Amino acid sequence: MTLPLEKPIDNCLTVKELAQQIKKRLEVGFQFIRLRGEVSSITYHKSGHVYFSLKDSDAVIDCISWKGIAQTFNIPLTDGLEIIGRGSVTTYMGRSKYQFIMDSFEPAGRGALFTLLEQRRHRLQAEGVFDEKLKRAIPRLPKTIGLITSSEGAVLHDIQARLEERYVENKVYLWPVTVQGENTPRDIIQAIKGFHEFSERPDVLIIARGGGSFEDLWHFNDEELARFIRLSEIPIITAIGHEPDTPLIDYASDRRASTPTNAAEIVAPRKEDIRNYLERLESRLNAKMGSTMQHIGVTMQHAQSALKSADIFLMPKLRQVDQIRLDHFLERFHVAKRIHLLQLAERCVSPSNLIKNKKWELSHAGLKLDQGVGEVMSQKNSRLAALSSHLNASNFVNILKKGFAILQDENHHLISSVKDLNNETHITVRLQDGVVNGVFTRK
């Protein structure tokens, strides 16, 4: 229904009156509408409000989403994204402009999101962010692991449980972040920066989140986050969602895990696999030592044959050379060969000795760890005792036990000065064992 124009008695409107009536008609006539268009000229203001335009082939309308509303959007507004927004139309009387106040929106079909995702993918691919040649190798047995995920939920529990099952002789540091919503990329970037500043920098980082819908995982397609992962000096494993889910940061990371549990398996091999690896290494060392010794034996045989040949060759000359000088020469030659053989033998260190040394180092590290934990617990207990003593000393009940009292008037206000007392004032005296009521009379 069209509202009638409210005309004044003299049939003349002021500019303000006209603007007010236009505003009223627009807000009544265009409440709770759905508006479809392409996002453009988007601005995220420092106040938290989002200003943008919606356009089609023939028209453009200014739009705004207030701070409290914009923070609830699961998918960020991006230039070029086609959406269906819900809200109302109003006017800004100071400029005689109308605008659409958007309360919520949805992509104009999932195809719009997939189109935006493909545009980002091609852009990052062209920049070299997904280049396989830039990917770093994941350490076989990392000493320290940085875990970037939510401090709540099943993901953290699943990773910790799998690490405990497997061969883990390392430290795991957790950096809790939000894994859903517009703050997710910012929190993960801050976590990566923080791990790079550690005095004991982790050998590998794991970014993990459980499964979710395409929209829930959308913020893991953030371009800035993908670029930052590529620039990381620490190798990164991403474990986002499950096998069918492949956000853009999976392409940028150094290794993609199908699930968070699979990420734990990558950085923590099974004990049996480690044992088999050591046995293969020992076999290779033994084979290499055997072939080296065999080669040295053949070399010695050739040297002995050469010496015999040299003796036969020199026989006609021995009559012309001083016998003592010849003996000295042969002795120096044999000494040099013996020294060479000893040097080769020293290089062939027994694998069993290497394994014993490593076991001793592991035992020593375990003792140091137990000692450090004991010292920290002792310090914490001493600190707790001191704080408890200070708290008891500050308790007003203990002060009352020393003979002090608390005075309050009939409105339960504290009386701290005689100036607060009238000629007749109902007072309450709080002592250590109870409350006494009375009336103060100034004499």
PEMO-V735801 format. One record per residue. RES is the residue in three letters. NEAR is the number of other ideal C-beta (glycine too) atoms within 12 Angstrom. Layout:
[[RES;NEAR] [RES;NEAR]]
//
This chain:
[[MET;6] [THR;9] [LEU;15] [PRO;9] [LEU;15] [GLU;15] [LYS;12] [PRO;12] [ILE;7] [ASP;8] [ASN;8] [CYS;10] [LEU;17] [THR;12] [VAL;14] [LYS;13] [GLU;18] [LEU;20] [ALA;22] [GLN;21] [GLN;24] [ILE;27] [LYS;26] [LYS;23] [ARG;23] [LEU;27] [GLU;24] [VAL;17] [GLY;19] [PHE;24] [GLN;18] [PHE;18] [ILE;22] [ARG;22] [LEU;34] [ARG;25] [GLY;30] [GLU;31] [VAL;38] [SER;23] [SER;21] [ILE;28] [THR;21] [TYR;22] [HIS;15] [LYS;9] [SER;14] [GLY;18] [HIS;22] [VAL;33] [TYR;27] [PHE;36] [SER;27] [LEU;37] [LYS;25] [ASP;17] [SER;7] [ASP;7] [ALA;14] [VAL;21] [ILE;32] [ASP;29] [CYS;39] [ILE;35] [SER;36] [TRP;21] [LYS;17] [GLY;13] [ILE;22] [ALA;31] [GLN;17] [THR;20] [PHE;34] [ASN;24] [ILE;33] [PRO;35] [LEU;38] [THR;32] [ASP;20] [GLY;25] [LEU;35] [GLU;29] [ILE;39] [ILE;22] [GLY;37] [ARG;23] [GLY;28] [SER;26] [VAL;32] [THR;29] [THR;27] [TYR;18] [MET;22] [GLY;10] [ARG;11] [SER;16] [LYS;20] [TYR;25] [GLN;30] [PHE;39] [ILE;35] [MET;40] [ASP;24] [SER;24] [PHE;36] [GLU;24] [PRO;31] [ALA;26] [GLY;15] [ARG;17] [GLY;14] [ALA;28] [LEU;28] [PHE;20] [THR;20] [LEU;33] [LEU;32] [GLU;17] [GLN;21] [ARG;34] [ARG;25] [HIS;17] [ARG;20] [LEU;30] [GLN;20] [ALA;13] [GLU;20] [GLY;18] [VAL;30] [PHE;28] [ASP;16] [GLU;15] [LYS;9] [LEU;21] [LYS;24] [ARG;24] [ALA;14] [ILE;28] [PRO;23] [ARG;20] [LEU;24] [PRO;33] [LYS;21] [THR;25] [ILE;42] [GLY;41] [LEU;41] [ILE;49] [THR;41] [SER;29] [SER;19] [GLU;16] [GLY;21] [ALA;20] [VAL;38] [LEU;31] [HIS;22] [ASP;28] [ILE;40] [GLN;26] [ALA;18] [ARG;33] [LEU;31] [GLU;16] [GLU;18] [ARG;24] [TYR;26] [VAL;26] [GLU;25] [ASN;29] [LYS;22] [VAL;30] [TYR;27] [LEU;27] [TRP;32] [PRO;22] [VAL;36] [THR;24] [VAL;38] [GLN;32] [GLY;28] [GLU;24] [ASN;20] [THR;35] [PRO;33] [ARG;20] [ASP;29] [ILE;45] [ILE;30] [GLN;21] [ALA;39] [ILE;39] [LYS;23] [GLY;24] [PHE;33] [HIS;22] [GLU;16] [PHE;21] [SER;10] [GLU;17] [ARG;24] [PRO;35] [ASP;29] [VAL;40] [LEU;46] [ILE;52] [ILE;49] [ALA;51] [ARG;43] [GLY;28] [GLY;24] [GLY;25] [SER;17] [PHE;26] [GLU;25] [ASP;22] [LEU;32] [TRP;39] [HIS;36] [PHE;43] [ASN;38] [ASP;33] [GLU;32] [GLU;25] [LEU;41] [ALA;38] [ARG;25] [PHE;30] [ILE;43] [ARG;32] [LEU;23] [SER;36] [GLU;21] [ILE;35] [PRO;33] [ILE;47] [ILE;45] [THR;46] [ALA;43] [ILE;49] [GLY;33] [HIS;24] [GLU;15] [PRO;15] [ASP;29] [THR;25] [PRO;39] [LEU;39] [ILE;47] [ASP;37] [TYR;35] [ALA;43] [SER;43] [ASP;35] [ARG;30] [ARG;34] [ALA;35] [SER;24] [THR;29] [PRO;40] [THR;29] [ASN;26] [ALA;43] [ALA;38] [GLU;28] [ILE;37] [VAL;41] [ALA;35] [PRO;27] [ARG;18] [LYS;17] [GLU;13] [ASP;18] [ILE;20] [ARG;15] [ASN;15] [TYR;18] [LEU;24] [GLU;16] [ARG;15] [LEU;19] [GLU;20] [SER;15] [ARG;15] [LEU;23] [ASN;19] [ALA;16] [LYS;18] [MET;22] [GLY;15] [SER;15] [THR;21] [MET;19] [GLN;15] [HIS;17] [ILE;23] [GLY;16] [VAL;14] [THR;18] [MET;20] [GLN;14] [HIS;15] [ALA;21] [GLN;17] [SER;14] [ALA;16] [LEU;19] [LYS;14] [SER;13] [ALA;18] [ASP;18] [ILE;13] [PHE;12] [LEU;19] [MET;14] [PRO;10] [LYS;15] [LEU;19] [ARG;10] [GLN;11] [VAL;16] [ASP;12] [GLN;14] [ILE;11] [ARG;15] [LEU;20] [ASP;14] [HIS;14] [PHE;20] [LEU;20] [GLU;14] [ARG;14] [PHE;20] [HIS;18] [VAL;14] [ALA;15] [LYS;22] [ARG;16] [ILE;14] [HIS;18] [LEU;22] [LEU;14] [GLN;13] [LEU;19] [ALA;16] [GLU;12] [ARG;16] [CYS;24] [VAL;17] [SER;16] [PRO;22] [SER;15] [ASN;14] [LEU;17] [ILE;19] [LYS;14] [ASN;15] [LYS;19] [LYS;16] [TRP;14] [GLU;15] [LEU;17] [SER;15] [HIS;14] [ALA;18] [GLY;15] [LEU;14] [LYS;14] [LEU;17] [ASP;14] [GLN;14] [GLY;15] [VAL;14] [GLY;14] [GLU;14] [VAL;14] [MET;14] [SER;14] [GLN;14] [LYS;14] [ASN;14] [SER;14] [ARG;14] [LEU;14] [ALA;14] [ALA;14] [LEU;14] [SER;14] [SER;14] [HIS;13] [LEU;14] [ASN;15] [ALA;14] [SER;12] [ASN;15] [PHE;18] [VAL;17] [ASN;16] [ILE;17] [LEU;18] [LYS;14] [LYS;13] [GLY;9] [PHE;15] [ALA;23] [ILE;23] [LEU;27] [GLN;24] [ASP;24] [GLU;18] [ASN;12] [HIS;15] [HIS;17] [LEU;16] [ILE;24] [SER;12] [SER;10] [VAL;12] [LYS;9] [ASP;17] [LEU;23] [ASN;16] [ASN;10] [GLU;14] [THR;23] [HIS;22] [ILE;28] [THR;24] [VAL;22] [ARG;22] [LEU;20] [GLN;19] [ASP;11] [GLY;12] [VAL;17] [VAL;17] [ASN;18] [GLY;18] [VAL;17] [PHE;22] [THR;12] [ARG;12] [LYS;6]]
//
